[in-house]
Amino acid sequence: MYSMVYMTTGDEAEARRIVRYLVEEGLVACGNIFPIRSIYRWQGQLREESEVAVIMKTMGSLVEKAVSEIRRLHSYEVPCIVSYAVETGLESYLSWIEESTSPE
């Protein structure tokens, strides 16, 4: 019923732009933005870069639309965008997620 969507971006400005849009559109209740270091292989080369990780809270029924919008707004050729089902949590917090993503 509830989900978390995780993504990475190249900088905080992009993360803020995407999260703000998703919150304004009611696709996510909120997003937490964290600076990170990533080590990965891309196009045959080992890379180490500064990135920004984002954890967003939403309803499971909105994940597909949120992912589609993230993909549309994201600058990466192959962005990290994954979702995780939330099985349990503080009921009042989960209710807030539902209220925050419901059309008014």
Beta strands, then each sheet from edge to edge (+ up, - down):
strand 1: 2-9
strand 2: 30-42
strand 3: 45-59
strand 4: 81-86
sheet 1: 2+ 3- 1+ 4-
end
